[in-house]
Amino acid sequence: MTSAAGAVPGEQTGTESGASAAPTGAGPTGGAGADGPAGPRTPEPGAEDDDRADVADDEPAPAPPVDPEQALAAIEWRLDPGTLREEAPDPTLLRPIRDGLTGKLGSALDNRSRARLLSLRSVASRILGDLDDAVADGRLAVTYAEATGELRRTSLARARLAEVLRWRGEHAEADRLFAEANSPELPDRLRALLHEHAGRSCYDQGRLTEACAHFERALDLRQGGDAALTARTEVALDAVAGRAAEAGFGPAPRGREEVLGTPRHPAATFDDEHQLWGYADADGEMVVAHRYAEAQPFHEGLAWVRMPEASRWALIDTTGAALIEANNGYRAVGAFAEGLSWVSMDGKGRWMAVDKMNIVKIPPGYEEVRPFRNGLAAVRQNGGWGAVDRTGEVVVPTRYHRLGAPLADGRHLDGFTADGLAVVELAGRRGVVNRSGRVVVTPAYPTLVIHPVAFLVTTETGRWGALDRRGEPLIDPVHPHRAAVAAEIDRLLADTNPVL
């Protein structure tokens, strides 16, 4: 069973608006009706004669205005084989589309709508060459999108802004935004599109090996199931080959950390002779001497270490300077995440959260904890799992037997997804809660995993089906394995092609 619209809720056709395409015209008002031929018509008041009234009635009604979002989605873009930039067959059509988006913005009050409309207007302005307007809309769209807390909406807004910046030649920020947008929690279709556009940005910079890696990753994600992507990639690879023949493939590919501009922290190294740990930089140079019996990896520029003579942990920065001394008495510690670390005085429980200045942000009282992720941390108290926010407020009651985020691709997250969803288990049955603690899916399924746009579930007989993100039935549980359900969802998304 599919949703009534025949598409996965939250994944609208073309753009992310969900507006249906307007009809191009209405049929004549005269002629045979549902119950047989129509009777004689009465002339409209003011008609001069029956003939003129008949002519007026037989003319098609004026076509209702086409929704600008659907009009933008319907454009068949051309890809310039030299610049790898999109071109509209008739750019003049974009001006009324942009005006229509501006009109819709006038009545859009919620963050979701404003994020969508602003980012789409930035696309129209970019193609028209109005890059200053495009970047202003793009930045504002990202602000609204981030306020929604929705991963897909934020990723689209960031990618559209990144493409504008690419056209302006601001490649460092464009590359960073493409990398931030491309989360593994997104649908493969959208991830492939993001890799494709990131590859074009690398092409502009002469980073041709890196560009090829992005193009190949895009193809791998779609596994031959996207003919349009394959055709565009062939054009892009031809462009790469031509440029490489003239000037080579350019610098070595960058890692994600370099693109994002995140610092490379020193790595723990072990001295076999003295049986002690220290830290070395990326070039292998020692930056913190070998003097620790135990040394955890750096997270957020901070690492917990233990001296040979101590039974308690100390916190250091990347220079080796102590921020929290061992005499504070922490026998068990967890890595810093989102500015907080879980610590325990006895090493057995009563976990509490502290910041790097050793200020207690969440008082002790938890038997087991997980690192903070997307503003929330899973905690166990009195035998039950729940979740707290960074202030210590309990947002999910500690009543569940398990809490985490098993994903459809086989990965498991300790806590909540970027969309603020977690799977909970109660008496062997699984359901879903969101970041506010609301139950989205009542625990009733033997197995439940989070798909980028749905929830995959099983019945008692082991058959797989799917629920939409509201917890409503989407695909009947008749499939023998989860891959078949994922393939069915992909078919439902066949018309989803967001404009970047």
Secondary structure, 3 states (H helix, E strand, C coil): CCCCCCCCCCCCCCCCCCCCCCCCCCCCCCCCECCECCCCCCCCCCCCCHHHHHHHHHCCCCCCCCCHHHHHHHCCCEECCCCCCEECCCHHHHHHHHHHHHHHHCCCCCHHHHHHHHHHHHHHHHHHCCHHHHHHHHHHHHHHHHHHCCHHHHHHHHHHHHHHHHHCCCHHHHHHHHHHHCCCCCCHHHHHHHHHHHHHHHHHCCCHHHHHHHHHHHHHHHCCCCHHHHHHHHHHHHHHHHHHHHHCCCCCCCCHHHHHCCCCCCEEEEECCCCEEEEECCCCCEEEEEEECEECCCECCEEEEECCCCCCCEEEECCCCEEECHHHCCCEECCCECCEEEEECCCCCCEEEECCCCCEEEEEEECEECCCECCEEEEEECCEEEEEECCCCEEEEEEECEEEEEECCCCEECCCCCCCEEEEEECCEEEEEECCCCEEEEEEECCEEEECCEEEEECCCCCEEEEECCCCEEEEEEECCHHHHHHHHHHHCCCCCCCC
